[in-house]
């Protein structure tokens, strides 16, 4: 410990080589996909089938459509509004624990809803508590699938998102049966028990751990010594940073390190290609334990900010987010109001619930279709997404023209098919724009802003009915606005960014 400082470099050896981690694109990843699929079956099945429960709540509470719609609005909005909270909890607890905690909170919210006696109380239990719980498994089901897949990322995402359609297909008639058999209180109690399966699904979210390479350095009293790694390709200079880490000069110069050093240096889980497969991250960090005896400066943790606000400097991301805000303001209109509109035209409640089930079937097929198309190199994902939203807008705009079961069911099916683009492509488009290392933060922010729209949208749609006496204005407004959101996404392709990542390979 008493040696003098010199200009000579200090030789170090590496204890772990081959720190390069690549998403498996299969293997346990397919178990992850199935678990994410089941989470979406439960969470989205409950959300998109609320229209069936909504009719019975109208009759029980004897409130206006606009007031009663707040229950569904809050339930659909809170999981999205809590996106940033879910991101923070996930970063602290990990994907597995956060999903398990979310499943328990969700069950608590549903079960407590069986004992309420007012719309406001149910908005708290069914909407806020259950919605908060759903936010964690919902976010994690997107991000974990993206972690485990690279070449098949869009297809894997599409398969997992099929759970939304299957859930609607199952839960719409299931809600109808449970309510008829046990009343709406018994139905939500049973749904609470079913939601505990989220805990089981979360248990299989094994982190994709990447080996980090630790550099063993000799004892020294010197503060400013330059270390070198005698690796397979000769000496590589290691630069001390923040008194607690040493990194390769090449790593320090990389944009991924500059944009988020804490992710590179501290994360035990690697989020995909831009971090996991970059050659610059072969030597990720030196632990505080290894350096405690070799530097005079204390080891310091490099704390990652709760939310990376640099994502808002990307014009394409900002426009894409604005488009999502418009989309989700009106997105739930068919799910919430299709049954009630059909009853107004003499269609039986049972047949009307089948229309919602048709949305679920076509939505499932749509997720598979967009998952397949989104991985094709010759297809521009943003063009595919924007075109689908334009067609979705057209479908909703012509809904008021038809009042009989068959054409309304066909339009419901077209809506389910085309609207699947929003679920299958949103996360991969964000990766295209920002890179996968920023997906968790960016998707959490997008969830929050979508939640604001979901919170206000259904009550506004219900208010349009209350003031006009029909759902015509509701569907006209929904169709035109969703079409505009598609045009906004199309315009993002004409904005030049200095840097954008498209990971098709």
BELURBEL-V133851 format. One record per residue. RES is the residue in three letters. OMEGA is omega in whole degrees, 0 to 359 (none if undefined). BURIAL is + if it has 16 or more other ideal C-beta (glycine too) atoms within 10 Angstrom, else -. D_FIRST is the distance of its C-alpha to the first C-alpha in Angstrom with 1 decimal. Layout:
res;omega;burial;d_first
RES;OMEGA;BURIAL;D_FIRST
RES;OMEGA;BURIAL;D_FIRST
//
This chain:
res;omega;burial;d_first
UNK;184;-;0.0
UNK;183;-;3.7
UNK;182;-;5.7
UNK;177;-;8.8
UNK;177;-;10.7
UNK;179;-;13.7
UNK;181;-;16.8
UNK;177;-;16.4
UNK;180;-;16.4
UNK;182;+;13.9
UNK;176;-;16.0
UNK;176;+;16.5
UNK;181;-;19.2
UNK;181;+;21.7
UNK;178;-;22.5
UNK;177;-;25.9
UNK;180;-;28.2
UNK;178;-;31.6
UNK;183;+;30.9
UNK;182;-;34.3
UNK;180;+;36.8
UNK;176;-;40.5
UNK;188;+;43.1
UNK;183;-;45.0
UNK;180;-;48.5
UNK;179;-;49.9
UNK;179;-;49.1
UNK;179;-;47.9
UNK;179;+;48.6
UNK;172;+;52.3
UNK;176;-;51.7
UNK;180;+;50.0
UNK;180;+;53.0
UNK;179;-;55.4
UNK;177;+;53.6
UNK;177;+;53.6
UNK;182;+;57.2
UNK;176;+;58.1
UNK;179;+;56.3
UNK;176;+;58.4
UNK;184;+;61.5
UNK;187;+;61.1
UNK;180;+;59.7
UNK;176;+;61.9
UNK;177;+;64.8
UNK;183;+;64.9
UNK;187;+;64.5
UNK;178;+;67.1
UNK;181;+;69.6
UNK;180;+;69.7
UNK;178;+;73.0
UNK;178;+;74.7
UNK;183;+;73.4
UNK;181;+;74.2
UNK;181;+;77.9
UNK;178;+;77.9
UNK;176;+;75.8
UNK;182;+;78.4
UNK;184;-;81.1
UNK;185;-;79.4
UNK;179;+;78.0
UNK;176;-;80.9
UNK;179;+;78.7
UNK;179;-;79.0
UNK;181;+;77.5
UNK;181;+;75.1
UNK;181;+;73.9
UNK;180;+;73.5
UNK;179;+;71.7
UNK;178;+;68.8
UNK;179;+;67.8
UNK;180;+;67.3
UNK;179;+;65.9
UNK;181;+;63.2
UNK;179;+;62.5
UNK;186;+;62.1
UNK;187;+;60.2
UNK;177;+;57.6
UNK;179;+;55.7
UNK;178;+;55.3
UNK;181;+;54.7
UNK;179;+;51.9
UNK;178;+;50.2
UNK;178;+;47.3
UNK;178;+;46.9
UNK;178;+;46.9
UNK;181;+;44.2
UNK;180;+;42.0
UNK;179;+;42.6
UNK;179;+;42.1
UNK;182;+;38.7
UNK;186;-;37.7
UNK;188;-;39.4
UNK;185;+;39.7
UNK;185;+;43.1
UNK;183;+;44.0
UNK;181;+;43.6
UNK;179;+;45.1
UNK;178;+;48.1
UNK;178;+;48.7
UNK;178;+;48.6
UNK;178;+;50.9
UNK;179;+;53.4
UNK;179;-;53.6
UNK;179;+;54.2
UNK;180;+;56.8
UNK;179;+;58.7
UNK;180;+;58.6
UNK;180;+;60.2
UNK;184;+;63.0
UNK;180;+;63.8
UNK;179;+;64.0
UNK;181;+;66.4
UNK;186;+;69.0
UNK;182;-;69.5
UNK;183;+;69.9
UNK;179;-;73.2
UNK;178;-;72.7
UNK;182;+;71.5
UNK;179;-;68.8
UNK;180;-;67.4
UNK;175;+;67.4
UNK;178;+;65.6
UNK;185;+;62.8
UNK;182;+;62.6
UNK;183;+;63.7
UNK;188;+;62.3
UNK;185;+;59.2
UNK;179;+;57.7
UNK;179;+;58.6
UNK;176;+;57.7
UNK;179;+;54.2
UNK;182;+;53.6
UNK;185;+;54.9
UNK;184;+;52.6
UNK;177;+;49.5
UNK;179;+;51.0
UNK;179;+;52.9
UNK;185;+;49.8
UNK;179;+;47.8
UNK;177;+;50.7
UNK;188;+;50.5
UNK;182;+;46.8
UNK;177;+;46.0
UNK;178;+;48.8
UNK;178;+;47.5
UNK;187;+;44.1
UNK;183;+;45.5
UNK;177;+;47.9
UNK;180;+;47.7
UNK;182;-;50.7
UNK;187;+;52.9
UNK;182;+;51.6
UNK;179;+;54.9
UNK;180;+;56.8
UNK;178;+;54.5
UNK;179;+;54.6
UNK;179;+;58.4
UNK;180;+;58.7
UNK;180;+;56.7
UNK;173;+;58.7
UNK;178;+;61.9
UNK;179;+;61.2
UNK;180;+;62.6
UNK;178;+;65.9
UNK;179;+;66.2
UNK;177;+;65.3
UNK;179;+;68.1
UNK;183;+;70.5
UNK;191;+;69.7
UNK;179;+;69.3
UNK;176;+;72.3
UNK;179;+;74.9
UNK;177;+;72.6
UNK;180;+;72.6
UNK;181;+;76.4
UNK;183;-;76.9
UNK;180;+;74.7
UNK;179;+;76.3
UNK;184;-;79.8
UNK;188;-;79.0
UNK;186;-;76.8
UNK;183;-;77.2
UNK;178;+;74.4
UNK;177;-;72.6
UNK;180;-;72.5
UNK;182;+;71.4
UNK;176;+;68.3
UNK;179;+;67.4
UNK;178;+;67.5
UNK;176;+;65.6
UNK;178;+;62.9
UNK;179;-;62.7
UNK;183;+;62.6
UNK;177;+;59.7
UNK;176;+;57.5
UNK;175;+;57.3
UNK;179;+;54.7
UNK;179;+;52.3
UNK;180;-;52.8
UNK;180;+;52.4
UNK;183;+;49.1
UNK;182;-;47.7
UNK;180;+;47.7
UNK;180;+;45.7
UNK;180;+;42.7
UNK;176;-;39.9
UNK;186;+;39.3
UNK;177;-;35.7
UNK;178;+;33.8
UNK;177;-;30.7
UNK;184;+;27.7
UNK;181;+;25.2
UNK;181;+;21.6
UNK;181;+;18.9
UNK;184;-;16.0
UNK;180;+;12.9
UNK;177;-;9.7
UNK;179;-;6.4
UNK;173;+;5.5
UNK;188;-;5.9
UNK;179;-;9.2
UNK;191;-;12.4
UNK;181;-;14.9
UNK;175;+;13.6
UNK;180;-;16.6
UNK;173;+;16.4
UNK;177;+;19.3
UNK;177;+;21.0
UNK;184;-;22.4
UNK;183;+;25.5
UNK;185;-;29.0
UNK;178;-;30.0
UNK;184;-;27.2
UNK;176;-;24.3
UNK;183;+;24.5
UNK;178;-;22.5
UNK;184;+;20.9
UNK;176;-;21.0
UNK;176;+;19.0
UNK;175;+;21.5
UNK;176;-;21.7
UNK;186;-;18.0
UNK;182;+;18.4
UNK;167;+;19.8
UNK;182;+;19.7
UNK;177;+;23.1
UNK;179;+;25.0
UNK;180;-;26.6
UNK;179;-;29.9
UNK;183;+;29.5
UNK;182;+;28.7
UNK;186;-;31.9
UNK;181;+;34.1
UNK;181;-;36.7
UNK;177;+;36.0
UNK;182;+;32.4
UNK;185;-;33.7
UNK;183;+;36.5
UNK;183;+;34.6
UNK;182;+;30.8
UNK;178;-;30.6
UNK;182;+;33.0
UNK;190;+;30.9
UNK;188;+;27.5
UNK;190;-;28.6
UNK;173;+;31.8
UNK;178;-;32.0
UNK;185;+;35.6
UNK;187;+;36.6
UNK;169;+;39.8
UNK;195;+;41.5
UNK;190;+;41.5
UNK;174;+;40.1
UNK;192;+;36.8
UNK;188;+;37.0
UNK;180;+;38.3
UNK;180;+;36.7
UNK;183;-;34.6
UNK;185;+;32.2
UNK;174;+;31.0
UNK;177;+;29.9
UNK;191;+;26.3
UNK;187;+;26.8
UNK;169;+;23.6
UNK;184;+;20.1
UNK;177;-;20.2
UNK;181;-;18.3
UNK;181;-;17.2
UNK;185;+;15.5
UNK;188;+;13.8
UNK;182;-;13.0
UNK;186;-;9.5
UNK;176;+;9.0
UNK;179;+;10.7
UNK;180;-;11.1
UNK;179;-;14.8
UNK;176;-;16.5
UNK;180;+;18.3
UNK;174;-;21.9
UNK;178;-;25.0
UNK;187;+;27.3
UNK;177;-;30.6
UNK;177;+;33.7
UNK;182;-;36.8
UNK;178;-;39.6
UNK;179;+;41.9
UNK;185;+;41.1
UNK;179;-;43.7
UNK;180;-;43.3
UNK;182;+;45.8
UNK;175;-;48.5
UNK;179;-;47.9
UNK;185;+;49.5
UNK;180;-;53.2
UNK;179;+;54.2
UNK;180;+;52.4
UNK;179;-;54.0
UNK;179;+;57.4
UNK;178;+;56.9
UNK;178;+;55.9
UNK;176;-;59.0
UNK;179;+;61.2
UNK;178;+;59.8
UNK;179;+;60.7
UNK;182;+;64.3
UNK;187;+;64.4
UNK;172;+;63.3
UNK;185;+;65.6
UNK;189;+;68.5
UNK;186;+;66.9
UNK;182;+;68.0
UNK;180;+;71.6
UNK;182;+;73.1
UNK;186;+;71.2
UNK;192;+;72.2
UNK;181;+;75.8
UNK;182;+;77.2
UNK;182;+;78.6
UNK;178;+;80.2
UNK;180;+;81.6
UNK;179;+;83.2
UNK;179;-;84.8
UNK;180;-;86.4
UNK;173;-;88.2
UNK;177;-;89.5
UNK;183;+;86.9
UNK;182;-;86.2
UNK;180;-;82.9
UNK;179;-;82.2
UNK;179;-;82.9
UNK;178;+;80.8
UNK;176;+;77.8
UNK;177;+;78.2
UNK;176;+;77.8
UNK;178;+;74.3
UNK;177;+;73.7
UNK;175;+;74.8
UNK;180;+;72.1
UNK;180;+;69.6
UNK;182;+;70.9
UNK;178;+;71.0
UNK;177;+;67.5
UNK;178;+;66.2
UNK;180;-;67.8
UNK;178;+;66.5
UNK;177;+;62.9
UNK;181;+;63.2
UNK;181;+;65.1
UNK;174;+;62.6
UNK;178;+;59.7
UNK;183;-;61.3
UNK;183;+;62.3
UNK;179;+;59.0
UNK;179;+;57.1
UNK;183;-;59.6
UNK;183;-;58.1
UNK;182;-;61.5
UNK;175;-;61.8
UNK;186;-;60.3
UNK;180;+;59.1
UNK;176;+;59.9
UNK;180;-;63.4
UNK;182;+;63.9
UNK;183;+;62.7
UNK;178;+;64.7
UNK;179;+;67.8
UNK;178;+;67.7
UNK;177;+;67.4
UNK;179;+;70.4
UNK;176;+;72.4
UNK;178;+;71.3
UNK;179;+;72.7
UNK;180;+;76.0
UNK;181;+;76.4
UNK;181;+;75.9
UNK;182;+;78.2
UNK;179;-;81.1
UNK;182;+;80.7
UNK;181;+;83.3
UNK;187;-;85.9
UNK;183;-;86.1
UNK;180;-;87.1
UNK;190;-;87.8
UNK;188;+;85.6
UNK;181;-;85.3
UNK;178;-;84.3
UNK;178;+;82.0
UNK;178;+;80.3
UNK;179;-;79.9
UNK;176;+;78.3
UNK;178;+;76.0
UNK;178;+;74.9
UNK;177;+;74.4
UNK;180;+;72.2
UNK;180;+;70.1
UNK;186;+;69.7
UNK;182;+;68.8
UNK;177;+;66.6
UNK;179;+;64.3
UNK;181;+;62.8
UNK;182;+;61.1
UNK;185;+;59.2
UNK;189;+;58.6
UNK;186;+;57.4
UNK;184;+;55.8
UNK;182;+;52.3
UNK;175;+;52.3
UNK;175;+;53.7
UNK;176;+;50.8
UNK;177;+;48.4
UNK;186;+;50.4
UNK;189;+;50.0
UNK;188;+;46.5
UNK;188;+;44.6
UNK;181;+;43.8
UNK;180;+;40.4
UNK;184;+;42.5
UNK;183;+;45.2
UNK;180;+;44.2
UNK;184;+;44.1
UNK;181;+;47.1
UNK;175;+;49.3
UNK;178;+;48.5
UNK;179;+;49.8
UNK;177;+;52.8
UNK;181;+;53.6
UNK;183;+;53.6
UNK;174;+;55.9
UNK;179;+;58.2
UNK;176;+;58.3
UNK;179;-;59.6
UNK;180;+;62.4
UNK;180;+;63.1
UNK;186;+;63.4
UNK;188;-;66.1
UNK;182;+;67.8
UNK;176;+;69.9
UNK;177;+;71.3
UNK;178;+;72.3
UNK;176;+;74.0
UNK;178;+;75.7
UNK;177;+;76.8
UNK;177;+;78.4
UNK;183;+;80.5
UNK;183;-;81.4
UNK;184;-;82.7
UNK;180;-;84.5
UNK;177;-;85.6
UNK;180;-;84.2
UNK;183;+;81.0
UNK;181;-;82.1
UNK;179;+;80.2
UNK;183;+;77.1
UNK;175;+;77.1
UNK;181;+;78.1
UNK;180;+;75.2
UNK;181;+;72.7
UNK;182;+;73.8
UNK;181;-;73.8
UNK;178;+;70.4
UNK;174;+;68.8
UNK;178;+;70.3
UNK;179;-;68.8
UNK;176;+;65.4
UNK;178;+;65.8
UNK;179;-;66.8
UNK;178;+;63.6
UNK;178;+;61.5
UNK;181;+;63.5
UNK;180;-;62.8
UNK;180;+;59.1
UNK;181;-;59.5
UNK;177;-;60.7
UNK;180;-;57.6
UNK;175;-;55.2
UNK;178;-;51.5
UNK;186;-;48.7
UNK;176;-;47.1
UNK;184;-;48.4
UNK;170;-;47.5
UNK;187;-;50.1
UNK;178;+;48.8
UNK;185;-;51.7
UNK;none;-;50.0
//
